[in-house]
Amino acid sequence: MTLVARLELSVVPVSGRWHVLIAGGNVAVTHTQREAIAIARPLARKHRLELVIHDRRGQIRARDSHGYDSPRRKG
């Protein structure tokens, strides 16, 4: 059995600002979620990563796969 590591690029709120994170490290910090998404989406496409966008409460608002799609996942 082969395990595939899935890296995610996340847009999360931290102390009133929006952070773009990968594997727990900061890529960018912006004032608005829209700016953070504009930075994160091209990076996710380029590096074939899953983009996870959180809302102000930290709940997952949207997921966008730009690379690995599990063969077990329908759709």
N, C-alpha and C positions, 0 to 999 in steps of 0.2 A: 504494500500500500504506500502510495506517495502522497505526502502532505504538501500542499501549496500554500505558501505564506501570502496572505492578502494584505497589502498595505492600503491604508485609507488616508485620504487627504480630507481633513475636517475643517469646517468653518464653525467656530464656537465663540460664544460671548464670554469675556473675562473682564471683570471690573469696568464695565461700561464701554469697552472697546471690542472689536471683532478680530479674532486671531485665526490665521490659517495655520493649521498644525499637520505635521506628518510624523508618525511614530513618536508622539509626545514632544517633538521639538517645534519651535516657532519658525515659520517661513516668512510671515508678514503680520503686521498689526495695523488695523485701519479704524476709522471712526464709524463707518457704516457697514452693514452686512452686504449691501450691494457692491461696495468696493472690494470686500473680501472675496465675494463670489467671482467677481471679475478677475481677480488674481488667481484664484484656485482652479477655476474651470479649465483654462488653457494648460495649466500644469498637470491636471488630472489627465487631460487628453494626451499630452506629450509623453507622459510617463506611464500611461495606461493604468491608472489607479481608480479606485472607487472614490467618488466625491460624496461626502456626508455633510449635509447642511443642517445645523441645529437652529432652533428658535431662541428667543430671549430667555426662556426658562430652562434651556439646555436639552429640551426634547428634540428628537430627530424630526426634522420637517420634511426633508427630501433626501433621496439617494440617487446617485447618477453613476452608472457603471461605464467606465471608459476603457475597460480592459478585460480582466478575467471575469468570465461568467461561468458559474458552476454548472456542470452538465446536469446536475440534479434539479436545478431551478427551472421551472416552467416559464415560458414567456419569452 
